[in-house]
Amino acid sequence: MNTSVEYMGLTLKNPIIVGSCGLMSTVDGLMQAEQYGAGAVVVKSVFEEQIIYDIKRNTKFMAPTDHYGVSYEYIAQHVEADSLNKHFDVIREAKRKMQIPVIGSINCYSFENWLTYAKRFEDAGCDALELNMAILPYETNMGTDDVERLFQNIMTAIRKYVSVPIAVKVGVHFTNMAQYMQQLSWMGLGAITLFNRPINIDIDLDKEQTVMAPRLSTPDEIYNTLRWVAILAKKVRCPLSASSGVHTPDGVVKMLLAGATTVQVVSCLYKNGLPYITELVKGLEQWMTEHNYERVDQFRGKLAVGPSEESSLFFRSQFMKHFAEI
C-alpha cells in the first residue's frame, strides 16, 4: 500500500499534516509529529504583532524615542532579529534532524514584513511556506475589492522574492469564494489551505467583558470545509489542503474523497495528544485496505464536483435527494 502524495512539489509519505499551532513551536514537538507518522509539519506561525510586542517589552524602560534618536531604531531592530532568530533556530535544527518536510508559516499585516519574514523563512531552510492570510474586511471603509487586491499584491510580491513553494491559507469570508479561489490558483501558488480560524470573541456576563472564545474546532466544522474542497478541487490549478473540523480517520478519508491533496490536523491533537497521529494514519490505511485501494490517487477527488459541472446544480441535487427521502 502506498499512502504517499505529491504536495507543492514535495513528496509526503502520507497526506496528514500537523498544522501550525503551539504543538509545533519546538524541535521536540516537530520531531514527535514525525515519530508518530505525520507526512509533514507546519511550524507555529510567526505573528508580526508578537514581534512588535517583544520590541515594546524589551524597550519599555527606555526614555522616549526622540531622546535616543537612531539608536532606538537600532535597538528595536536588534530585539526583532533576536525574537525571529529564536524561531528560525527551531527550523534550522528541525531540518537537520528530520526527514519529513518542514513548512514555515507567517501571519503579518504590513506589506513590508510579509516580504521580510518570507525571505527569512527561506534562508532558515524551510521546504515551503504557508501564508496565513487572516485579512478580513472588518472596517466599514474597506470593501471586498480592497481585500482581494491586498491578497494578490502580497502573493505576487512574495513569489518574486522567494523561490520555495508558497501556499496561502484563507478564511471562509469571501463574497465569491469559488471564483476568487480559482483566480488565486492561477497565480502560481503551490497550494491553497481551506481554512484558517479567525479569532472569535465571547462575553463574560458577570464581568461584562469581552473574552476569547474557544479556539479548538469541533467535529461539526468539517462540513463547511468538505463542501468547499468538493467544489474547488477540480476547478483550481493547485492542490488543496483541508483544515478545520478533521478529528477522526474518517474525516481524513472524506477530505481526500472530496479532492483534498493533504489534510491538516490540530484540534484533535490538542484533545488526544500527538500519538493520535498514528491512529489517523492507521485509519486511512485500514479504509484503503477495506476498499481495495493501493494508492491515494486512486480515490482522491472521486466525489468532487466535476471540472465542467455546475456546483449549484450538484448541491441542489443533493438537497433534493435529502428531502425526497423525508
Beta strands, then each sheet from edge to edge (+ up, - down):
strand 1: 5-7
strand 2: 10-12
strand 3: 16-18
strand 4: 40-42
strand 5: 46-47
strand 6: 102-107
strand 7: 128-132
strand 8: 166-170
strand 9: 191-194
strand 10: 201-204
strand 11: 209-212
strand 12: 240-242
strand 13: 262-265
sheet 1: 1+ 2-
sheet 2: 5+ 6+ 4+ 3+ 13+ 12+ 9+ 8+ 7+
sheet 3: 10+ 11-
end
